[in-house]
Amino acid sequence: MSPSLLKNHSIATLLKFVNMITLNKLAQSCLFTIMKRFRLSKASSIKAFGNYISACWRKMDMLDTTNEELLPEREKRAADIIISTVAYLEMLGCEDIERLIKDRIKEFE
């Protein structure tokens, strides 16, 4: 959803989009993907996962936001942030990632 569309929707409408995401089902895949890509293991420290998330943000931040040709690359890097964050929550043992996100969104209503 583009930022301009976000302005025209209520939080309730946005939560419907969140309901379509099955983060709880994807969490194990996200964790496996991150561990494979970055040679992390279940024995790796939480700090190692946190450092990886920070690195993902830095990579996205380095891209020129005014260059429209880089939009696909920015989208990929944003997806990497989501994947790494879901993996982090899974590593922490979060039971219901979707509920956590919905509750945090409601806190800001």
C-alpha atoms as one frame of an Amber mdcrd trajectory, in Angstrom:
protein
   0.000   0.000   0.000   1.457   3.341  -0.983   1.890   6.161   1.535  -0.726
   8.265  -0.268  -3.311   5.494   0.167  -2.473   5.234   3.853  -3.647   8.814
   4.380  -7.114   7.950   3.089  -7.749   4.900   5.297  -8.735   4.514   8.924
  -6.827   2.347  11.370  -9.687  -0.205  11.198  -9.281  -0.453   7.420  -5.532
  -0.831   7.758  -6.027  -3.611  10.315  -7.986  -5.524   7.670  -4.839  -5.467
   5.506  -2.805  -6.669   8.476  -5.253  -9.563   8.900  -4.284 -10.806   5.442
  -0.682 -11.251   6.529   0.021 -14.571   8.191   3.153 -13.615  10.087   2.723
 -16.383  12.639   2.800 -18.944   9.816   5.780 -17.269   8.146   7.838 -16.858
  11.325   9.643 -20.211  11.090  10.453 -19.601   7.402  11.741 -16.118   8.227
  13.937 -17.499  10.992  15.276 -20.278   8.745  15.959 -17.784   5.922  17.886
 -15.398   8.175  19.877 -18.176   9.804  20.808 -19.605   6.399  21.637 -16.274
   4.747  23.720 -14.927   7.598  25.111 -18.093   9.152  23.236 -17.584  12.386
  21.922 -20.456  14.476  19.505 -20.963  17.338  22.608 -20.738  19.517  23.378
 -17.262  18.135  22.766 -14.452  20.548  19.737 -12.204  20.332  22.235  -9.359
  19.928  23.499 -10.948  16.672  19.950 -10.885  15.305  19.539  -7.282  16.479
  22.764  -6.301  14.747  21.500  -7.860  11.536  18.254  -5.858  11.738  20.313
  -2.679  12.235  22.409  -3.568   9.197  19.235  -3.999   7.111  18.068  -0.515
   8.119  21.468   0.979   7.273  21.433  -0.655   3.828  18.010   0.799   3.091
  18.991   4.184   4.483  21.967   4.344   2.107  19.732   4.252  -0.970  18.887
   7.502  -2.719  15.209   8.098  -1.933  14.765  10.558  -4.799  15.745   8.089
  -7.516  12.559   6.325  -8.691  14.636   3.645 -10.437  15.725   2.422  -7.001
  12.147   1.785  -5.823  12.361  -2.005  -6.400  15.619  -2.136  -4.418  14.105
  -0.094  -1.561  11.125  -2.475  -1.511  13.460  -5.489  -1.299  15.403  -3.915
   1.534  12.203  -3.033   3.392  11.114  -6.671   2.998  14.482  -7.745   4.451
  13.756  -5.600   7.511  10.360  -7.235   7.961  11.785 -10.733   7.504  14.596
 -10.108   9.976  12.240  -8.542  12.532   9.796 -11.454  12.319  12.753 -13.853
  12.707  13.889 -11.853  15.741  10.448 -12.119  17.351  10.386 -15.849  16.609
  13.839 -16.228  18.164  12.579 -14.393  21.258   9.752 -16.913  21.485   6.896
 -14.527  20.688   3.745 -16.658  20.707   1.536 -14.438  18.510   3.378 -11.950
  16.301   0.209 -10.798  14.570  -1.532 -10.038  17.870   1.534  -8.163  19.103
   1.536  -5.939  16.014  -2.224  -5.348  16.154  -1.995  -4.432  19.848   0.843
  -2.000  19.164  -1.149  -0.363  16.347  -4.169   0.011  18.626  -1.974   1.686
  21.255  -1.436   4.564  18.827  -5.092   5.055  17.864
